[in-house]
Amino acid sequence: AQSVSQHNHHVILSEAASLELGCNYSYGGTVNLFWYVQYPGQHLQLLLKYFSGDPLVKGIKGFEAEFIKSKFSFNLRKPSVQWSDTAEYFCAVNAPAGGSYIPTFGRGTSLIVHP
Amino acid sequence: DTGVSQDPRHKITKRGQNVTFRCDPISEHNRLYWYRQTLGQGPEFLTYFQNEAQLEKSRLLSDRFSAERPKGSFSTLEIQRTEQGDSAMYLCASSLGTANEKLFFGSGTQLSVL
């Protein structure tokens, strides 16, 4: 079964700092990759996704992620964070499992941005 | 508003009692997922439906847990003989069902077992 590892569990930054959150997955075949975000008091929502084509994908609010197949990675980046980016960030992989596609999530990264 | 609604938002119960949660997905979505999330962890897959058929269940899912999706519309998740370890946020999500489609999540049901 596939697994997803997020290396940074808690990140604290000041506004305008750059952000990179790591995500590695275990499945060796074709995958669909996602980053979801959960703002305080809100439901999980999609930040960006990759399923084919350009490995550098752009999402909402200035976020981007790069798929590096050789490293089984899909790291999330933002050049300059804002206080409003304070949230939980989850990497997810959608890969075949027993004939089905079941999205598997990492444990998440809690990001706190100080104004 | 994502369009996925869950009821109730919070449930407090005593150990040993049965509880049932409801999820109403986005109407045109044929896939419906149940996840469980505890503090400091990501969503953990429990089960999913393609229309009314339950196609996959987590091997970690106790037989005290059962889910239904009659007529391929809303879904219910029942936990029998609740235990304190069942305390968690139970999330429902729906999608159009292709592998590259995103999930639309509800706000979840927070279960506390005393």
Interface residues (C-beta under 8 A of the other chain):
Chain A: V4 Q6 H9 N32 F34 Y36 Q42 H43 L44 Q45 L46 K49 F51 S52 F90 A92 N94 P96 A97 G98 S100 Y101 I102 P103 T104 F105 G106 R107 G108
Chain B: T2 V4 Y33 Y35 G40 Q41 G42 P43 E44 F45 Y48 L55 E56 L91 A93 A99 N100 K102 L103 F105 G106 S107 G108
